[in-house]
Each structure stands twice: as structure tokens, then as C-alpha cells.
């Protein structure tokens, strides 16, 4: 089912709304500061408070798979210190909207936006379908049964991949001793060594972002478990440094210990 937002995108932008398409799998999207400024000026010219941020996805099978985040919620998050400079010298905000939580890269925390799911669009009349219908659709997006959906259909795909050295991979895995550089778990001690299959080799400088082939040394690689690797690449355009993730794990464990001590003393 085509996305409702994709059908009325031009009309929404004429009203000053900031409409962005998020990655279907990761929820990643970007906002250009110049575009945002134009949307703000457009809203002022129309006497509207805005723009609202409309994040939608295509190919999800849901017509109303979109969030309408009010201007008052998104505007305080788009600050200069969270802008990311690109290779061409321009700047943008990198954001992720996943599991109904909005996150701006280089800023701490998440903004819960579940209540803005499937919200009414500015192009919809106040009496269009009724508020109860939209509320019902919101519930359907979260509770609809997915039993009986056919999966496993074979399809041909063309994938561009970058070469990786098997020799480098084997060497860095051997040097790791089976320990994940992110969470610090020694996987060689789990399941009689079978858990070593969970370890993966991470390129500290993302191969996908390299403009030309470059020499890779052992120091450019890190061994991390599959969980840590997924966390590192939460933002596909800006990997979290392994050292930073290691600190996050240390702080999380410290907080857990303090919480446990408080509970036992109580």
C-alpha cells in the first residue's frame, strides 16, 4: 500500500512542512539546515507555527506509517552543535527514528514520539475520516497480526561489495584472544569456544565511506561481537568509535552495580 505522505509530499512542502524519508530498516534520515530554514520562513509567511517534521517510510505496507513531530518538539533538538560536516564541506543533521524514539546524532538521549505516529497531516481536512479513525489506524499499526505472511521468496539482487582481506581478518581474530573490544566478553570461554563465531572484524574507518581503495593495517581493525557491531553502526553514516562504546559499557555496568547495591541495602 503506497504511503499517504508520499502521495501528498509536494502539497505538504508547499504548506512549509519538513518532509523526510527514513531508511526502512534503520530509521536513519538527514535534515539540511538550509532546507530547514526555508521551511521555517515558509511557515512564517503563511502565518503558521512550524514546520512540523514529518518522517515517513515507503514499502512498509502501511499507508499511515509516518510520524508528525510538532515544531515545538523538533526545533530545540536541531542545534548548531549537533550538525555534522560532510566531505563536500556542507553540514546536516543526522537523525534516527526507530522504535518510536527520535535521536539526533551527537546529542545524548532519545525523544519518545510514539504519540505522533499516524497523526493527521496538514493536507487532511479536520473532519477527514474523523479523529477516531486515525486513532484506530494508529493502534492497528502496532497491534495488527502478522501471522500468515509468506517469506522466503527468492529474488535476484545486484549488490556492490568492497573487498576485504581474509588474511588480515584471521590475524586480528587470533590476536584478540576471543575478547570483544566493545563489551569485553571473552567468547572463547562460552559454549566450549563455539561462541567465537559471534566475533566480527570492524573497520574503524568505514570501507563504505572510502572514496578510493586504501591500505588497511591491523591497527585499523577491531574485533567486536555481533551485538556491539550492530550498536557501532546504529548510524550507518557515522560509526561509534570502539573506545566510546567501551566506556558506555563500563558506565552501564557501574550503574547496574550501584542500583543493585541500593536495592539490597533497602
PyMOL commands that set and color helices and strands:
alter all, ss='L'
color gray80, all
select helices_A, chain A and resi 4-14+33-45+71-77+80-82+114-116+131-143+166-176+187-189+191-198+207-209+218-220+226-232+242-265
alter helices_A, ss='H'
color red, helices_A
select strands_A, chain A and resi 18-21+28-31+53-56+66-69+84-85+91-98+101-104+111-112+199-203+221-225
alter strands_A, ss='S'
color yellow, strands_A
deselect
rebuild
show_as cartoon
